[in-house]
């Protein structure tokens, strides 16, 4: 016999480096695949939260850049600017409201009371253009009765407010306003301030963004003025991402401990 030592194969047990290989045998393969899929889903959710965090940071940066700008006077060269990209910048405009083209923005609440916001074109003085103005909230019963005249603000006005971007659909879902026919019946009830769609029933050119009137301490009546609620924080996305990554790690360690225990009991 040769004096050469014969290497014996390592047994497939729960001890040592062979455990990962055991988890891919016929007895364990389906459980292992299931656990890996669950872990992959958790990791994907973690990276999704990191993507949301980056989007939130980009939004905050864009909004803060507009908040830091001086108020924009909507006249002259400013009328040709890319106003849609200036959302949340303070702006001012002077002119006369056209109440014959006023519409209502539906499903708006004020102190838990349902109502609408009145969206009125402001004919900008010295021009042939107009900017839509969100003048604020009125009760639903006044909207349904058609009694809007009591909320008119006649004569020349100067509006101070925040530029808001046109919107045609919700952030989630597919709910949209019907598209009015040119020269057809005007739609007076809208779910969104969709400026291109509203342009189809307006005889003069509308600016590509609208103004949301700022509250004024001297204005105590209706329409009730509102401003967009802005929270320029990073939100909970980093915490959620860490939670999902932790869940994936705990799942991996827990599965290995479970498999080790079962294999030890089987010996």
NORMO-V501596 format. One record per residue. N is the residue number from 1. OMEGA is omega in whole degrees, 0 to 359 (* if undefined). BURIAL is + if it has 9 or more other ideal C-beta (glycine too) atoms within 8 Angstrom, else -. Layout:
n: (N	N)
omega: (OMEGA	OMEGA)
burial: (BURIAL	BURIAL)
//
This chain:
n: (1	2	3	4	5	6	7	8	9	10	11	12	13	14	15	16	17	18	19	20	21	22	23	24	25	26	27	28	29	30	31	32	33	34	35	36	37	38	39	40	41	42	43	44	45	46	47	48	49	50	51	52	53	54	55	56	57	58	59	60	61	62	63	64	65	66	67	68	69	70	71	72	73	74	75	76	77	78	79	80	81	82	83	84	85	86	87	88	89	90	91	92	93	94	95	96	97	98	99	100	101	102	103	104	105	106	107	108	109	110	111	112	113	114	115	116	117	118	119	120	121	122	123	124	125	126	127	128	129	130	131	132	133	134	135	136	137	138	139	140	141	142	143	144	145	146	147	148	149	150	151	152	153	154	155	156	157	158	159	160	161	162	163	164	165	166	167	168	169	170	171	172	173	174	175	176	177	178	179	180	181	182	183	184	185	186	187	188	189	190	191	192	193	194	195	196	197	198	199	200	201	202	203	204	205	206	207	208	209	210	211	212	213	214	215	216	217	218	219	220	221	222	223	224	225	226	227	228	229	230	231	232	233	234	235	236	237	238	239	240	241	242	243	244	245	246	247	248	249	250	251	252	253	254	255	256	257	258	259	260	261	262	263	264	265	266	267)
omega: (178	178	182	180	179	180	178	179	178	178	177	180	180	182	173	187	183	183	178	179	180	184	179	172	184	183	188	193	184	176	181	179	179	180	179	179	178	179	179	177	179	179	178	177	177	179	176	177	176	175	178	178	179	177	179	178	178	177	180	181	180	181	181	178	178	179	181	181	174	178	180	177	183	176	176	184	181	181	178	181	178	186	180	180	183	183	180	172	175	182	179	180	179	179	183	178	172	184	178	181	181	177	180	174	191	170	178	185	175	182	177	176	184	178	180	169	178	180	189	175	173	178	186	185	179	181	174	182	181	174	175	182	171	185	177	191	169	183	182	182	176	176	183	179	183	183	181	187	182	181	180	177	187	177	181	179	170	186	173	183	183	176	178	181	173	182	182	180	178	177	177	180	186	182	180	172	173	180	182	177	178	180	180	182	180	172	183	180	185	175	182	173	182	189	177	178	178	178	182	180	180	187	180	186	177	173	185	175	178	182	172	189	177	174	179	180	180	181	183	183	177	1	178	183	178	173	179	178	183	174	185	175	179	177	185	191	179	178	178	179	179	178	182	178	178	178	180	179	179	179	180	181	180	180	178	179	178	181	179	181	181	181	177	179	181	182	*)
burial: (-	-	-	-	-	-	-	-	-	-	-	-	+	+	-	-	-	+	+	-	-	+	+	-	+	-	-	+	+	-	+	+	-	-	+	-	-	+	+	-	-	+	+	-	+	+	+	-	+	+	-	+	+	-	-	+	+	-	-	+	-	-	+	+	-	+	+	-	+	-	+	+	+	+	+	-	-	+	+	-	-	-	+	+	-	+	+	+	+	+	+	+	+	+	+	+	+	+	+	-	+	+	+	+	+	-	-	+	-	+	-	-	-	-	+	+	+	+	+	+	+	+	+	+	+	-	-	-	+	+	+	+	+	+	+	+	+	+	+	+	-	+	+	-	-	-	-	+	-	-	+	-	-	-	-	-	+	-	+	+	+	+	+	+	-	+	-	+	-	-	-	-	-	-	-	-	+	-	-	+	-	-	-	-	-	-	+	-	-	+	-	+	+	+	+	-	+	+	+	+	+	+	-	+	-	+	+	-	+	+	+	+	+	+	-	-	-	-	-	-	-	-	+	-	+	+	+	-	-	-	-	-	-	-	-	-	+	+	-	+	+	+	+	+	+	-	+	+	-	-	+	+	-	-	+	+	-	-	+	+	+	+	+	+	-	-	-)
//
